[in-house]
Amino acid sequence: MRTICLTTAALILGSLMPAGAQPFLLQINRDGNVTEAIAGASIDLRAPAIGSDSQVTITAVYMGVQSAKILLTDLLGRTDFTLQGTSTPTLKPGERYSFSVRYHATTSEFEQALLTVSYQEAPVPPAVTSPVASFRLSLTGAAPDIGVSYYTAADRTSRALANNAQIDLPALALGLTAQATVTIANTGSGPAVIRSAGVSGSLFQLSSGNAFPYTIAAGQSLPLTIQVSPLTAGPVSTTLKIDGPGGPFAYTLTASFFATKPVFSLVTSAGSTPLATGSTISFPDTLLGSQSKASLRVSNPTPSTLSIPDAAITGSTDYQLLSLVPLPLTLAAGESRDLSLAFSPTRAQASTATLKLGTDSFLLSGIGLASALGFSYVTANGVGLLDPNGTATLLPAAIGNSQTVTFVARNLTAQNIILGQAGIAEANAAFSIGTPSPFPATLAPQQEVRFQVVFAPQTTGLLTGTLVVDSYLFTLRAVALAPAKLPEVSVTGPAGPYNALQQVSAGVTLAAPYPVDINGTLTMSFDSSTLAADPSLQFSSGGRTATFKITAGSLAARFAGGSTKIGLQTGSVAGTIRLTATVQTTANFDLSGSNQASMALAVTDTAPSILNVTVTGSSGSFQIQILGMTTNRALSVLSLQLAPTGLINLNATSFKLDVGTPAAVWFRDTASLQFGGLFTLSVPLQITLPDTTTTSTTTTTTPTLADLIRSITVKAANSVGESAPFTLNLQ
């Protein structure tokens, strides 16, 4: 029956495919991207450059209902197209036949080929044969071909560029801009990807209006504009590098600029620096009563004589032109003259003036100093300057947090200065010097040293301190804020109630994370109607207090040893154990307030219990030692039951003893407090033994208690109830 159903299904499926229909689903895999195609479709293979490859994988999925035999996979056309992985499999419905087509570009021209796959399907009954069929795909191959050319702004004629060629731009007067446009043209049949293009150095600027990588379509081009406008006369050059098909490419661009007026430079011990007209000549910060100098070089780069008619400083008497310059200042072609300038401040403040040399002018700038060292400090609000004996106001910090401020000491003189130390004058202040300390420090001229001051308050309010840096004193001020509101603290553990001498564990948790570390103490107290507590009522760490810590961002407290729980024993007296948690910051600022977290553990009042029974003695005189516990520290009756062996007759085997009075006397005695609800009773037991005789042939020994009594059963009772019996087996 199953075979008939499958055959019927095959006939139905076969009837759904019209005669002559293509029985294959074609899939094209190009670099992991899969698309579907139909017979007769065209597949583009685009090589990234001449000499490189492009490849696709073609998969034919048989969609018929019988089977199909692949007879031949053939390629007709240019030899740049090749087949890989072809075979002649027989495919069942849903099976695949995959092979690859590779295109190796040897030219930038457009190329074509025809792919034919011949196959023969198994005949559909009642037919006994089927025709040979095929499907075809058109293949096209393309590759880019890059050509580079350029033209200048002065000459719009385009010139081809070979790789590593040189572009010479025409000479221009200083102040003008030299420009060349480099064109990257794609003369091939496929797209060209320009991965990058750029120039070396900082004088030249390249712009294209497009971001890289950039794709140039076949027959299109990409223009690159290169400009240069230096500040000084003379030759300049750069290297243009292009990374694209057939590359990389490199080209040298050169330009030359000539001066038409004097050029200026600032001369120092390190050399000379070009100085543009209108720029600033900055003098070092200078102590009052001293002088700083600068040297300005005036050069004639032109081929003829230049004349500067006047030279003057206006705006401040703090600056002087020391050189005795005969006016007009005449410079022959190629000649240079150095002018000496001086800054002699008269006030401790910033000072500016204007130097005019003919039609050129420069701004003179300097700061007069009253101190050899300049101090400042950096906060999130910016930089604050500090005068000696001045005040630095730091940002607020909450208790448990801290603010770190960077202080800067700069040598404002022209000589080395040694700073020995920095510290806080007051002991136990909220301020401290951060580590590591950079002192002692030797500061060269204009060199600075940085050190940290930490504000970590332990109390709230406006706090002050004194920062001492060698002989310099500064007042530190900051506001200490209360710590963030503490989330709810809970003491956790099983709800109870508990029996005496039971082991319990407890913990402390926060309702939400807190941003700083918390220290705390879990304290145990005990309430009982008996006004007594067993000393064994304590934490597993010993004593009735246990310290813990909740690290910032955590919820659970950790006790000694790292555990989130601490054990305790309930003791031997009925009552209420209360666990109370108090918390504070690591700086000992109380966070508990009046809302201390606590948990009550009830120890229930139960009937007495007998913990152990022992017997000592001999020769008919014995002591029954009884160890027991009564959680309300009261006893009324002690019951004993003797089980004789029958060796002798006992007058009585059951006893009830009134122990209420001696128990009350014991438990009222302060000596009993150290034992809590534990007690011991000693009951004498006298047994008259039979006479012993000795003959020459027989020896009679004194019987032991085990010979006389098999077991002793003890019970105790009080107002709560009677204990379970405890039986001591002697045999």
C-alpha positions in Angstrom: 0.0 0.0 0.0 2.9 2.4 0.8 4.5 1.9 -2.7 1.2 2.6 -4.4 0.8 5.9 -2.5 4.3 7.1 -3.4 3.8 6.3 -7.1 0.6 8.2 -7.1 2.3 11.2 -5.5 5.0 11.1 -8.2 2.4 11.0 -11.0 0.6 14.0 -9.4 3.8 16.0 -9.1 4.9 15.1 -12.6 1.6 16.4 -13.9 2.2 19.8 -12.3 5.3 20.4 -14.5 4.3 21.3 -18.1 6.0 19.5 -21.0 9.3 21.1 -22.0 9.5 23.0 -18.7 13.0 23.6 -17.2 13.4 20.9 -14.5 16.3 22.8 -12.8 16.4 25.6 -10.4 19.6 27.6 -11.0 21.4 29.4 -8.2 24.4 31.7 -8.7 26.8 32.1 -5.8 29.0 35.2 -6.1 31.3 35.8 -3.1 28.7 34.2 -0.7 25.7 36.1 -2.2 23.3 33.6 -3.7 20.7 34.7 -6.4 18.4 32.6 -8.6 18.6 32.6 -12.4 16.6 31.2 -15.3 17.9 29.4 -18.4 19.2 31.9 -20.9 20.2 34.5 -18.3 23.4 36.5 -18.5 26.0 36.3 -15.8 28.5 39.1 -15.4 32.0 38.3 -14.2 33.8 41.6 -13.4 37.5 41.3 -12.6 38.9 44.0 -10.3 41.9 44.6 -12.7 43.6 43.2 -15.8 45.4 40.0 -14.7 43.0 39.3 -11.9 40.1 36.8 -11.6 36.4 36.8 -11.1 34.5 33.6 -10.2 31.0 32.4 -9.6 29.6 29.0 -8.5 26.6 27.7 -10.4 24.3 25.2 -8.7 21.6 23.3 -10.6 18.9 21.9 -8.3 16.9 19.1 -10.0 13.2 19.8 -9.5 11.8 16.9 -11.6 10.1 13.8 -10.3 12.2 11.1 -11.9 16.0 11.5 -12.2 18.3 13.4 -14.5 21.7 12.5 -15.9 24.1 15.4 -16.5 25.8 14.5 -19.8 28.0 17.4 -20.6 29.0 20.9 -19.3 30.5 22.8 -22.1 31.9 26.4 -22.6 32.0 28.1 -26.0 33.8 31.4 -26.4 36.9 33.2 -25.2 39.6 31.2 -23.5 39.6 33.7 -20.6 36.6 31.7 -19.3 37.3 28.3 -17.7 35.2 25.6 -16.0 36.1 24.0 -12.7 34.5 21.1 -10.8 32.3 19.7 -13.6 31.1 16.1 -13.5 28.3 13.9 -14.9 26.2 12.9 -11.9 22.7 11.4 -11.9 20.4 13.6 -9.8 17.4 12.6 -7.9 14.6 15.1 -7.1 16.1 17.8 -4.8 19.7 16.9 -5.5 22.3 19.4 -6.7 25.0 19.7 -9.3 27.5 22.5 -8.6 30.5 23.8 -10.6 32.5 27.0 -11.0 33.2 29.4 -13.8 36.3 31.5 -13.6 37.1 34.6 -15.7 40.8 35.6 -15.9 40.9 39.1 -17.4 43.7 39.5 -20.0 42.2 42.6 -21.6 40.0 45.5 -20.6 37.7 44.8 -23.5 34.2 43.3 -23.1 34.3 39.5 -23.5 31.5 36.9 -23.9 31.1 33.1 -23.7 28.2 30.6 -23.8 27.7 27.9 -21.1 25.7 24.8 -22.1 24.7 22.0 -19.7 23.2 18.9 -21.4 21.1 16.4 -19.5 18.7 13.5 -20.0 15.8 12.8 -17.7 14.6 9.3 -16.9 11.4 8.5 -19.0 8.1 8.8 -17.4 6.1 5.6 -17.8 4.7 4.4 -20.1 7.5 6.1 -22.2 10.7 4.0 -22.4 13.1 6.8 -23.6 13.4 10.6 -23.1 15.2 13.2 -25.3 18.5 14.9 -24.5 17.8 18.4 -23.3 20.0 21.4 -22.2 20.0 24.8 -20.6 22.3 27.7 -21.5 23.7 30.7 -19.7 25.4 33.7 -21.3 28.7 34.8 -19.7 30.2 38.3 -19.9 33.6 39.3 -18.7 34.8 42.8 -18.0 37.8 44.5 -16.4 38.8 48.2 -15.7 41.7 50.0 -17.2 43.1 53.1 -15.4 44.6 56.1 -17.1 45.9 59.1 -15.2 46.3 62.6 -16.7 46.6 66.2 -15.3 46.2 69.8 -16.2 47.1 73.0 -14.3 45.1 76.1 -13.5 47.4 78.1 -15.8 47.3 75.6 -18.7 44.1 73.6 -19.2 45.9 71.2 -21.6 45.5 67.6 -20.4 48.7 65.6 -20.2 48.9 61.8 -19.7 50.9 60.6 -16.7 53.0 57.4 -16.5 53.5 55.8 -13.1 56.2 57.6 -11.1 56.1 60.6 -13.4 56.6 64.2 -12.1 54.2 67.2 -12.3 55.9 70.6 -12.4 53.6 73.5 -11.5 54.5 77.0 -12.7 56.3 79.3 -10.4 54.0 81.8 -8.5 54.4 84.8 -6.3 54.2 84.1 -2.6 50.6 84.4 -1.4 49.1 82.9 -4.5 47.9 79.3 -4.8 49.3 76.7 -7.2 46.8 74.1 -8.4 46.8 71.0 -10.5 43.9 68.7 -11.4 44.7 65.0 -11.7 42.1 62.9 -13.5 41.7 59.2 -13.0 39.9 57.8 -16.1 38.5 54.3 -16.4 38.8 53.3 -20.1 38.0 49.6 -19.4 34.8 47.7 -19.6 34.4 47.0 -15.8 34.1 49.3 -12.7 37.4 50.5 -11.1 37.6 50.7 -7.3 40.0 53.5 -6.1 40.8 52.4 -2.6 42.6 55.6 -1.6 44.3 58.7 -2.8 46.4 61.2 -0.8 49.4 63.6 -0.7 52.3 63.6 1.6 53.2 66.4 4.0 51.0 69.2 5.4 51.5 72.0 2.8 49.5 70.4 0.0 45.8 69.7 0.2 43.9 67.2 -1.9 40.1 67.3 -2.5 37.9 65.1 -4.7 34.4 65.6 -3.3 34.1 61.9 -2.8 35.0 59.5 0.0 37.3 56.5 -0.5 37.0 53.8 -1.5 35.3 55.2 -4.7 34.1 53.2 -7.7 34.6 54.7 -11.2 32.2 53.2 -13.7 33.4 52.1 -17.1 33.9 55.2 -19.3 33.8 57.6 -16.3 36.5 59.5 -14.5 37.4 60.9 -11.0 39.1 64.4 -10.8 41.5 65.1 -7.9 42.3 68.8 -7.1 45.7 69.5 -5.5 46.5 72.9 -4.1 49.5 74.5 -2.2 50.0 78.0 -0.8 53.1 78.1 1.5 54.0 80.9 3.9 57.7 81.1 2.7 59.3 81.4 -0.6 61.2 78.6 -2.3 60.5 75.2 -3.8 57.9 72.7 -2.3 57.0 69.2 -3.3 54.7 66.3 -2.4 54.0 62.8 -3.5 50.5 61.8 -4.8 49.7 58.2 -4.2 46.7 56.4 -5.7 45.7 52.8 -4.8 43.6 51.3 -7.6 43.5 48.7 -10.3 46.9 48.2 -11.9 48.5 50.2 -9.1 49.6 51.5 -6.7 50.5 54.7 -8.6 52.9 57.4 -7.3 53.5 60.9 -8.8 55.7 63.8 -7.6 54.3 67.3 -7.7 56.7 70.3 -7.4 56.0 74.0 -7.2 58.1 77.1 -6.6 57.1 80.4 -5.0 59.0 83.7 -5.1 58.8 86.7 -2.7 57.9 90.3 -3.7 58.4 91.8 -0.2 60.5 91.2 2.9 60.1 87.9 4.8 60.4 87.6 8.5 61.4 84.9 10.9 61.8 84.5 14.6 65.3 83.5 15.6 65.9 81.3 18.7 68.7 79.0 19.8 66.9 76.1 18.1 66.9 77.9 14.7 64.6 80.2 12.9 60.8 80.0 12.4 59.0 81.7 9.5 56.7 84.5 10.8 53.8 85.8 8.7 52.8 89.4 8.8 50.2 90.1 11.5 51.2 87.1 13.6 52.2 87.3 17.3 55.7 87.4 18.8 55.3 85.8 22.3 57.8 86.5 25.1 58.2 84.2 28.0 56.5 85.1 31.3 58.9 87.6 32.9 59.5 88.6 36.5 59.1 92.2 37.4 62.5 93.9 37.2 63.9 91.5 34.7 64.0 91.4 30.9 63.3 88.8 28.1 64.6 89.2 24.6 63.6 88.1 21.1 65.3 88.3 17.8 63.4 89.1 14.6 65.2 88.5 11.3 64.2 90.6 8.2 65.3 89.1 4.9 65.1 90.3 1.2 64.4 87.2 -0.9 63.8 89.3 -4.1 66.4 89.9 -6.8 66.4 93.7 -6.1 67.0 96.1 -3.2 64.2 96.6 -0.7 63.7 99.6 1.6 61.7 99.7 5.0 61.0 103.3 5.7 60.2 103.2 9.4 60.2 101.0 12.5 58.3 101.6 15.8 56.6 100.0 18.8 53.3 101.4 20.0 50.8 100.5 22.7 53.1 99.8 25.7 56.4 101.0 27.1 57.1 97.4 28.3 58.6 96.6 24.9 61.8 98.1 23.4 63.6 97.9 20.0 67.2 97.4 21.2 68.8 97.5 17.8 69.9 100.9 16.6 68.4 100.7 13.1 69.2 103.5 10.6 66.1 104.4 8.8 65.1 103.7 6.2 66.3 100.1 6.6 67.8 99.1 3.2 68.4 95.4 2.3 70.2 94.3 -0.8 69.0 91.3 -2.7 69.5 88.2 -0.5 70.5 90.3 2.5 69.2 89.8 6.1 69.2 91.9 9.3 68.4 90.8 12.9 66.4 93.2 15.1 66.6 92.7 18.9 63.4 93.1 20.9 63.1 93.3 24.7 60.2 92.8 27.2 60.7 94.6 30.5 57.3 94.4 32.4 56.4 97.0 34.9 53.3 95.4 36.2 52.2 91.8 37.1 49.8 91.4 34.3 49.4 90.6 30.6 51.0 93.2 28.3 50.6 93.7 24.5 52.1 96.1 22.0 52.4 96.5 18.2 55.6 96.4 16.2 55.4 98.2 12.8 58.1 97.7 10.1 57.0 99.7 7.1 53.7 98.2 5.9 54.1 95.0 8.0 53.1 94.7 11.6 53.3 92.2 14.5 51.6 91.8 17.9 54.0 91.6 20.9 52.6 89.7 23.8 54.0 88.8 27.3 53.0 88.5 31.0 54.7 90.3 33.9 55.1 88.1 37.0 55.4 89.0 40.6 56.4 85.4 41.6 59.0 83.0 40.2 56.4 80.2 40.3 52.9 80.2 38.8 50.3 78.0 40.4 47.0 76.8 39.1 44.6 74.0 39.7 42.3 72.0 37.4 38.7 70.9 38.2 35.7 69.9 36.1 34.8 73.5 36.0 38.0 74.5 34.4 41.4 75.9 35.4 41.8 78.3 38.4 44.8 80.5 38.8 46.4 80.7 42.3 48.3 83.6 43.8 50.5 83.0 46.8 48.3 82.9 50.0 45.3 82.5 47.6 42.3 80.2 48.0 41.5 77.1 45.9 37.8 76.1 45.9 37.4 72.5 45.1 34.2 70.8 43.9 31.9 69.3 46.6 32.2 65.6 47.5 29.9 63.4 49.5 31.1 61.4 52.5 32.3 58.1 51.3 33.4 59.6 48.0 36.4 61.8 47.0 37.4 64.5 44.6 40.9 64.6 43.1 42.2 67.9 41.9 45.3 68.4 39.9 47.6 71.3 41.0 50.2 72.7 38.7 53.4 74.6 39.7 55.2 76.2 36.7 58.7 77.7 36.7 58.1 81.2 35.3 61.8 82.2 35.4 64.8 81.6 33.1 66.6 79.5 35.8 66.1 76.1 37.2 64.0 75.9 40.4 63.9 73.0 42.9 60.7 72.3 44.7 61.3 70.2 47.8 57.9 69.0 49.0 54.1 69.6 49.2 51.8 68.7 52.1 48.7 69.5 54.2 49.5 71.5 57.3 46.6 70.2 59.4 46.6 66.6 60.8 43.6 64.4 60.1 42.3 66.9 57.5 39.8 66.0 54.8 42.6 66.9 52.3 45.6 64.9 51.5 48.4 64.8 48.8 47.8 62.1 46.3 50.3 59.4 45.5 52.8 59.0 44.0 54.3 62.3 45.0 56.5 64.0 42.3 58.6 65.8 44.9 61.4 66.8 45.2 61.3 68.1 41.6 63.7 70.2 39.6 61.9 72.6 37.1 63.7 73.9 34.1 62.5 77.3 32.8 58.8 77.1 31.8 58.6 73.5 33.0 55.8 72.5 35.2 55.2 69.8 37.9 51.7 68.4 38.6 50.5 66.8 41.8 47.2 65.6 43.2 45.2 66.9 46.1 42.5 64.5 47.3 39.4 65.8 49.1 37.8 62.8 51.1 35.5 64.2 53.8 34.4 62.4 56.9 32.0 65.0 58.2 29.6 67.3 56.5 29.8 71.1 56.1 32.4 73.6 54.7 35.8 72.2 55.3 39.2 74.0 54.9 42.8 73.1 54.9 46.2 74.6 54.2 48.3 73.4 51.2 52.0 74.0 51.7 54.4 73.9 48.7 57.8 74.8 50.1 57.4 78.4 51.3 54.1 78.9 49.4 50.8 78.6 51.4 47.3 78.2 49.9 43.9 77.8 51.5 41.8 74.8 50.4 38.0 75.0 50.6 35.4 72.4 49.8 31.9 71.5 50.8 31.3 68.0 52.2 27.9 66.6 51.4 26.0 63.9 53.2 26.3 60.5 51.6 23.6 59.3 49.2 20.4 58.0 50.8 21.0 54.4 51.9 18.6 51.8 50.4 16.6 49.7 52.9 18.8 47.4 54.9 17.3 44.0 55.9 18.5 41.3 58.3 17.6 38.0 56.6 17.2 34.5 57.8 14.6 31.7 58.4 11.5 33.0 60.1 11.5 30.4 62.9 10.4 29.7 65.6 13.4 27.8 66.8 14.2 25.2 69.4 16.9 25.6 72.0 20.5 24.7 71.0 19.6 25.0 67.3 22.0 26.2 64.6 20.7 29.2 62.6 22.2 31.4 59.9 21.5 35.1 59.2 22.6 37.7 56.6 22.3 41.4 55.8 21.2 42.7 52.4 20.5 46.0 50.7 17.3 46.6 48.7 19.4 48.3 45.9 23.2 48.7 45.2 25.0 51.6 47.0 27.8 53.5 45.3 30.3 53.3 48.1 31.6 50.6 50.4 29.7 50.1 53.7 31.0 48.7 57.0 28.5 47.4 59.5 28.0 45.5 62.7 25.4 42.8 63.4 24.5 42.8 67.1 22.7 40.0 69.0 20.5 40.8 72.0 18.2 38.4 74.1 14.9 38.9 75.9 13.5 36.3 78.2 11.0 36.0 81.0 13.6 34.2 83.0 15.9 37.2 82.8 18.8 34.9 81.9 20.6 34.1 78.7 22.8 31.2 77.9 26.4 32.3 77.2 26.4 29.7 74.3 24.0 32.1 72.6 26.6 33.7 70.2 27.7 34.0 66.6 29.9 31.3 65.0 32.7 33.9 64.9 32.5 34.2 68.7 30.7 36.8 70.8 27.4 38.6 70.2 28.7 41.1 67.6 29.9 40.4 64.1 31.3 42.8 61.6 30.5 42.8 57.9 31.2 44.8 54.7 29.0 45.5 51.7 31.2 46.5 48.7 30.0 49.3 46.4 27.5 48.0 43.8 26.8 44.8 45.8 23.6 43.8 47.6 24.8 41.2 50.2 27.0 41.8 53.2 30.1 39.6 53.6 31.2 38.5 57.0 34.7 37.4 58.1 35.9 34.7 55.7 33.9 36.2 52.8 30.6 34.4 53.5 27.3 36.1 53.0 25.8 34.2 56.0 26.9 34.0 59.6 25.9 31.1 61.9 24.6 31.5 65.5 23.3 29.1 68.2 20.0 29.7 69.8 21.2 28.8 73.3 19.3 26.9 76.0 16.8 29.5 77.3 13.4 30.3 75.8 13.0 33.9 74.7 13.5 36.3 71.7 16.8 36.7 70.0 17.0 40.1 68.2 19.6 40.7 65.5 20.2 44.4 64.8 22.4 45.8 61.9 24.1 49.2 62.1 25.9 50.5 59.1 28.3 53.4 58.4 30.7 54.5 55.6 34.3 53.5 55.7 34.9 56.9 57.1 32.6 55.9 60.1 29.7 58.2 59.1 26.6 56.7 60.5 24.1 55.6 57.8 21.6 53.8 60.0 20.1 56.7 61.8 17.0 55.9 63.8 15.9 53.2 61.4 18.1 50.3 62.3 17.4 47.0 60.5 16.5 44.1 62.8 15.0 40.6 62.9 13.5 38.7 65.9 14.1 35.0 66.3 11.8 33.2 68.8 13.2 30.4 70.9 10.2 28.3 72.0 9.6 27.3 75.6 9.5 23.5 75.7 9.2 20.7 78.2 12.5 19.7 79.9 14.8 17.4 78.0 17.3 14.8 79.4 20.6 15.0 77.5 22.6 12.3 79.3 22.6 9.9 82.3 25.7 8.3 83.9 26.2 6.2 87.0 29.3 6.1 89.3 30.1 4.3 92.5 30.4 0.7 93.7 29.7 -1.7 96.6 26.0 -0.8 96.8 26.6 3.0 96.9 25.9 4.7 93.6 25.3 8.2 92.2 23.0 8.7 89.2 24.3 11.9 87.4 21.7 13.5 85.1 22.4 16.2 82.6 19.4 18.1 81.2 17.9 21.3 79.9 14.9 23.3 80.8 14.2 26.3 78.6 12.2 28.2 81.3 14.9 27.4 84.0 12.4 25.5 86.2 11.9 21.9 87.3 9.2 20.2 89.4 9.4 16.4 89.3 12.2 14.0 88.5 11.1 10.4 87.7 13.4 7.3 87.8 12.4 3.8 86.7 14.8 0.9 87.6 14.7 -2.3 85.6 16.1 -5.1 87.9 17.8 -8.2 86.6 16.2 -10.4 89.3 19.5 -11.2 91.0 18.1 -9.6 94.1 14.8 -8.3 95.2 14.4 -4.5 95.3 12.1 -2.7 97.7 11.0 -0.3 95.0 11.8 0.3 91.3 9.9 3.5 90.5 10.7 6.9 92.2 9.2 10.4 91.8 11.4 13.1 93.4 10.2 16.6 94.1 13.0 18.8 92.7 11.1 22.1 92.5 12.8 23.7 95.5 16.4 22.7 94.8 15.9 23.7 91.2 14.5 27.1 92.1 17.4 27.7 94.5 19.9 26.8 91.7 18.4 28.8 89.0 18.1 31.9 91.3 21.8 31.7 92.0 23.9 33.9 89.8 26.3 31.1 89.4 23.7 29.3 87.2 23.6 32.1 84.6 26.7 30.9 82.9 24.9 27.6 82.2 21.6 29.1 80.8 18.9 26.4 80.9 21.3 23.5 81.5 21.3 21.6 84.8 22.8 18.6 86.4 21.2 16.4 89.1 22.9 13.9 91.3 20.6 11.2 92.8 22.1 8.8 95.3 21.2 5.1 95.0 21.8 2.7 97.9 21.4 -1.1 97.3 21.9 -3.7 100.0 24.0 -6.4 98.5 23.8 -10.1 99.6 26.5 -11.6 101.9 29.5 -12.9 100.2 31.2 -16.2 101.3 34.4 -17.8 100.4 35.3 -21.5 100.7 38.3 -23.5 99.7 36.6 -24.4 96.4 34.2 -21.5 95.7 34.7 -17.7 95.4 31.8 -15.4 95.5 32.4 -11.8 94.2 30.5 -8.6 94.9 28.0 -8.0 92.2 28.2 -4.8 90.1 25.3 -2.5 89.4 24.9 -4.0 85.9 24.5 -7.4 87.6 21.5 -6.0 89.6 19.9 -3.5 87.2 19.5 -3.8 83.5 18.6 -0.1 82.8 17.6 3.2 84.4 15.0 5.4 82.8 14.8 9.1 83.7 12.2 11.8 83.0 11.9 15.4 84.2 8.8 17.6 84.3 7.9 21.3 84.8 4.9 23.5 84.2 5.3 23.2 80.4 5.3 19.4 80.4 7.3 16.2 80.8 10.4 15.3 78.9 10.8 12.3 76.8 12.3 9.3 78.7 16.0 8.8 78.6 17.1 5.3 79.2 20.6 4.3 80.3 21.3 0.6 79.5 23.7 -0.9 81.9 24.0 -4.3 80.3 
